């Protein structure tokens, strides 16, 4: 039976999104203040792949799930860092871009966007480079708490197993991080060496970064030696949709009269206790910085330290 207060189209979209997340309501609702039709669009139509030429020249290996033992495609860095991973599409090709990646290797990582017109290099996101003569067109994003030397405006915990949703459109980047329950994080001891410790932060983080909406961007990740990611989002290989088809679906999704907040209130009773916990863990309180590091080469040593300290899952 349809959930009380939801229109039929919203109910159908809700059931589809829940099915994609095996009935996990919290995971299905991680994009807050959105209708179920908008969430379904993000899940099924906003995903994009990786710039194959750039990735190969940077030392990344992209392996299909069919070629290995993993249940999903994987991306691995076979070289030292910093190295930049770029999307194969920009907001000029598709108005909304999305990656969903699980961090499985070195947790010295950065996620964000870079301007299309920027002459990118491996340090572009790390140093928040800007387009020459157009300084407002600048890279932005966030870095993990252990990443040394980053110029990005936000620093948050990232542990092995963290699920990262990176959604971008002109003028806005949306980030959702979901942490594993049994996670361990790397901290610095008094001698300046990384040591493992049980993760004691929030179960999830959500925040947004705004930038001028006058230019197009690509998704980007900076990582260092032995970085690896599971690719969870759809759309990695299937790019058969034309731009007109994508635009038509976006128009259908965005043409919603209901108030998204009212729609979510109809199912609030299903997860009220966890929602109250999330509200107490707002982003400004959760964003934190580790001890300041100035030697960027330490990022390449993080994975080696983790391999020695943490059990391999």
C-alpha positions as CSV (number, residue, x, y, z in Angstrom):
1,X,0.0,0.0,0.0
2,X,1.2,3.5,-0.8
3,X,2.7,5.4,2.2
4,X,0.1,7.9,3.6
5,X,0.4,11.4,2.1
6,X,2.5,10.3,-0.9
7,X,1.3,10.6,-4.4
8,X,1.5,7.5,-6.6
9,X,4.5,8.7,-8.5
10,X,6.3,9.5,-5.3
11,X,5.4,6.1,-3.9
12,X,6.7,4.3,-6.9
13,X,9.9,6.3,-6.8
14,X,10.3,5.6,-3.1
15,X,9.9,1.8,-3.6
16,X,12.4,1.8,-6.4
17,X,15.0,3.7,-4.3
18,X,14.5,1.5,-1.3
19,X,14.9,-1.6,-3.6
20,X,18.3,-0.2,-4.8
21,X,19.4,0.1,-1.1
22,X,18.0,-3.3,-0.1
23,X,15.3,-1.7,2.1
24,X,17.7,0.6,4.1
25,X,15.7,3.7,4.6
26,X,18.5,5.8,6.0
27,X,20.7,5.1,3.1
28,X,17.9,5.7,0.6
29,X,17.1,9.1,2.3
30,X,20.6,10.4,2.5
31,X,19.9,13.2,0.0
32,X,17.9,15.4,2.4
33,X,15.3,17.9,1.3
34,X,14.7,16.0,-1.9
35,X,11.6,14.3,-3.3
36,X,11.7,10.6,-4.0
37,X,11.6,11.3,-7.7
38,X,14.7,13.5,-7.4
39,X,16.4,10.8,-5.3
40,X,15.6,8.2,-8.0
41,X,17.0,10.5,-10.7
42,X,20.3,10.9,-8.7
43,X,20.5,7.2,-8.2
44,X,19.8,6.1,-11.8
45,X,20.6,8.9,-14.1
46,X,23.2,11.3,-12.7
47,X,26.1,8.8,-12.5
48,X,29.2,9.4,-14.8
49,X,32.4,7.6,-15.6
50,X,36.1,8.4,-15.6
51,X,38.3,10.2,-18.2
52,X,40.1,7.1,-19.4
53,X,43.0,8.9,-21.2
54,X,43.7,11.1,-18.2
55,X,43.4,8.2,-15.8
56,X,45.7,5.9,-17.7
57,X,48.4,8.6,-18.1
58,X,48.1,9.3,-14.3
59,X,48.7,5.7,-13.4
60,X,45.1,4.6,-12.5
61,X,43.8,1.1,-13.2
62,X,40.0,0.8,-13.7
63,X,38.9,-2.8,-13.4
64,X,35.4,-4.1,-14.3
65,X,33.7,-6.4,-11.7
66,X,33.6,-9.1,-14.4
67,X,37.4,-9.1,-14.6
68,X,38.1,-9.7,-11.0
69,X,36.7,-11.0,-7.7
70,X,35.1,-7.8,-6.7
71,X,31.3,-7.4,-6.9
72,X,31.7,-3.9,-8.3
73,X,34.2,-2.0,-10.5
74,X,37.3,-0.8,-8.8
75,X,39.8,2.0,-9.3
76,X,43.4,1.6,-8.1
77,X,46.4,4.0,-8.2
78,X,49.4,2.1,-9.3
79,X,51.8,5.0,-9.0
80,X,52.9,7.5,-6.3
81,X,50.9,10.6,-5.6
82,X,49.5,13.1,-5.8
83,X,47.4,11.9,-8.7
84,X,44.2,13.4,-10.0
85,X,41.1,11.3,-11.0
86,X,38.7,13.1,-13.3
87,X,35.2,12.4,-14.6
88,X,34.5,11.8,-18.3
89,X,31.7,14.3,-18.3
90,X,31.2,17.9,-17.2
91,X,28.1,19.9,-16.2
92,X,28.1,21.1,-19.8
93,X,27.4,17.5,-20.9
94,X,25.1,16.6,-18.1
95,X,23.7,19.2,-15.7
96,X,24.0,17.0,-12.6
97,X,27.1,14.7,-12.0
98,X,27.4,12.0,-9.4
99,X,30.0,9.6,-8.1
100,X,29.5,7.2,-5.3
101,X,32.8,5.7,-4.2
102,X,33.9,3.5,-1.3
103,X,37.4,4.3,0.0
104,X,39.3,1.0,0.3
105,X,42.9,2.0,0.2
106,X,45.0,5.0,1.4
107,X,42.7,7.4,3.2
108,X,44.8,10.5,2.3
109,X,42.2,11.6,-0.3
110,X,40.5,14.8,-1.6
111,X,37.1,15.0,-3.3
112,X,35.7,18.0,-5.3
113,X,35.3,19.7,-8.6
114,X,37.6,21.5,-11.1
115,X,36.6,24.1,-13.7
116,X,36.4,22.7,-17.3
117,X,38.5,25.6,-18.6
118,X,41.4,24.9,-16.2
119,X,44.6,23.5,-17.6
120,X,44.6,20.7,-15.0
121,X,47.6,19.1,-13.4
122,X,48.0,16.5,-10.7
123,X,48.0,19.2,-7.9
124,X,45.1,21.2,-9.2
125,X,42.5,20.1,-6.7
126,X,45.1,19.8,-3.9
127,X,46.2,23.5,-4.4
128,X,42.7,24.8,-5.4
129,X,44.1,26.1,-8.7
130,X,42.1,28.7,-10.6
131,X,41.7,29.5,-14.3
132,X,44.2,32.1,-15.5
133,X,42.7,35.6,-15.7
134,X,39.5,34.3,-14.2
135,X,40.3,33.8,-10.5
136,X,36.6,33.1,-9.6
137,X,36.8,29.9,-11.5
138,X,38.6,27.9,-8.8
139,X,38.7,24.3,-7.7
140,X,36.9,23.5,-4.5
141,X,36.1,20.4,-2.3
142,X,37.2,18.7,0.9
143,X,40.1,16.6,2.1
144,X,40.5,13.9,4.6
145,X,41.7,14.7,8.1
146,X,45.1,13.1,7.5
147,X,45.8,14.7,4.2
148,X,48.9,17.0,4.5
149,X,49.3,20.3,2.7
150,X,45.8,20.6,1.2
151,X,44.4,24.1,0.4
152,X,40.8,22.9,0.3
153,X,38.4,24.7,2.6
154,X,36.9,21.7,4.5
155,X,38.7,18.9,6.3
156,X,36.7,15.8,7.6
157,X,37.4,12.3,8.8
158,X,37.7,9.7,6.1
159,X,38.4,6.1,7.2
160,X,38.8,2.9,5.2
161,X,35.3,1.8,4.2
162,X,33.8,5.3,4.1
163,X,31.1,5.7,1.4
164,X,31.4,9.1,-0.4
165,X,28.6,10.6,-2.5
166,X,29.9,13.5,-4.6
167,X,27.2,15.4,-6.5
168,X,27.9,18.5,-8.5
169,X,26.0,21.0,-10.6
170,X,26.8,24.5,-11.6
171,X,27.4,26.5,-8.4
172,X,26.9,23.7,-5.9
173,X,28.7,20.6,-4.6
174,X,26.8,18.2,-2.3
175,X,28.7,15.7,-0.2
176,X,27.4,12.8,1.8
177,X,29.8,10.6,3.8
178,X,28.6,7.4,5.5
179,X,31.1,5.6,7.8
180,X,31.3,1.9,8.5
181,X,30.3,0.8,12.0
182,X,33.6,-1.0,12.8
183,X,35.8,1.6,11.4
184,X,39.3,2.6,12.6
185,X,41.0,5.9,11.8
186,X,44.6,7.1,11.7
187,X,45.7,9.6,14.3
188,X,49.0,11.2,15.0
189,X,50.9,10.4,18.2
190,X,53.2,12.8,20.1
191,X,56.2,11.7,17.9
192,X,54.3,12.6,14.7
193,X,53.7,9.0,13.7
194,X,50.4,7.7,12.5
195,X,48.7,5.2,14.7
196,X,45.3,3.3,14.4
197,X,42.4,4.1,16.8
198,X,38.7,3.2,16.9
199,X,36.7,5.7,14.9
200,X,34.5,7.7,17.3
201,X,33.0,10.3,15.0
202,X,29.4,10.6,13.6
203,X,27.9,7.8,11.5
204,X,27.4,10.2,8.6
205,X,28.2,13.7,7.4
206,X,26.3,15.9,4.9
207,X,27.4,19.3,3.7
208,X,27.4,21.6,0.7
209,X,29.9,23.9,-0.9
210,X,28.8,26.8,-3.1
211,X,30.8,28.5,-5.9
212,X,29.9,30.9,-8.7
213,X,27.4,29.3,-11.1
214,X,28.9,31.0,-14.2
215,X,31.2,28.1,-15.2
216,X,31.0,24.3,-15.8
217,X,32.9,21.8,-13.7
218,X,34.1,18.2,-13.6
219,X,34.3,15.8,-10.7
220,X,37.7,15.2,-9.3
221,X,39.6,13.1,-6.7
222,X,43.2,13.5,-5.5
223,X,44.9,10.5,-4.0
224,X,48.3,9.1,-3.1
225,X,50.2,5.8,-3.2
226,X,48.1,2.6,-3.0
227,X,44.8,4.4,-3.1
228,X,41.8,2.3,-4.2
229,X,38.0,2.8,-4.5
230,X,35.0,0.6,-5.1
231,X,32.7,2.2,-7.7
232,X,29.2,2.0,-6.4
233,X,27.2,4.4,-8.6
234,X,25.5,3.4,-11.9
235,X,26.4,5.0,-15.2
236,X,30.1,4.1,-15.2
237,X,29.8,2.4,-18.6
238,X,26.3,3.1,-19.9
239,X,26.4,6.5,-21.5
240,X,23.8,5.7,-24.2
241,X,21.4,8.4,-23.1
242,X,21.4,11.5,-25.3
243,X,21.6,14.9,-23.7
244,X,18.0,15.6,-24.8
245,X,16.8,12.4,-23.0
246,X,18.7,13.4,-19.8
247,X,17.3,17.0,-20.0
248,X,13.7,15.6,-20.4
249,X,14.1,13.4,-17.3
250,X,15.5,16.2,-15.3
251,X,12.6,18.5,-16.3
252,X,10.2,15.8,-15.2
253,X,11.9,15.3,-11.9
254,X,12.2,19.0,-11.1
255,X,8.6,19.8,-12.0
256,X,7.3,18.9,-8.6
257,X,4.7,20.9,-6.8
258,X,4.9,19.2,-3.4
259,X,7.0,20.6,-0.6
260,X,9.9,18.1,-0.2
261,X,9.9,18.6,3.6
262,X,6.2,17.7,3.8
263,X,6.9,14.5,1.8
264,X,9.6,13.4,4.2
265,X,7.4,14.2,7.2
266,X,4.9,11.4,6.1
267,X,7.5,8.8,6.9
268,X,9.3,10.5,9.7
269,X,8.1,7.9,12.2
270,X,10.1,5.2,10.5
271,X,13.4,6.8,11.6
272,X,12.7,9.6,14.0
273,X,15.3,8.5,16.6
274,X,18.1,8.4,14.0
275,X,17.1,11.7,12.4
276,X,17.3,13.4,15.8
277,X,20.8,12.0,16.2
278,X,21.8,13.4,12.8
279,X,20.5,16.8,13.6
280,X,22.7,16.9,16.7
281,X,25.7,16.1,14.5
282,X,25.6,19.0,12.2
283,X,28.4,19.6,9.8
284,X,30.0,22.7,11.4
285,X,30.5,20.7,14.6
286,X,31.7,17.6,12.8
287,X,34.2,19.2,10.6
288,X,37.5,19.1,12.3
289,X,41.2,19.4,11.6
290,X,44.0,17.1,12.7
291,X,47.5,18.2,13.6
292,X,48.9,20.5,11.0
293,X,51.3,18.8,8.5
294,X,53.4,20.7,6.0
295,X,55.1,17.8,4.3
296,X,52.9,16.6,1.5
297,X,55.0,13.5,0.9
298,X,53.5,12.0,4.1
299,X,50.3,11.3,2.3
300,X,52.0,8.6,0.3
301,X,53.2,6.9,3.5
302,X,49.7,6.8,5.0
303,X,48.7,3.6,3.2
304,X,51.9,1.8,4.2
305,X,51.2,2.8,7.9
306,X,47.7,1.5,7.6
307,X,48.8,-1.8,6.1
308,X,51.1,-2.3,9.1
309,X,48.6,-1.2,11.7
310,X,45.1,-2.2,10.6
311,X,43.7,-5.6,9.9
312,X,42.9,-6.2,6.2
313,X,39.2,-6.6,5.8
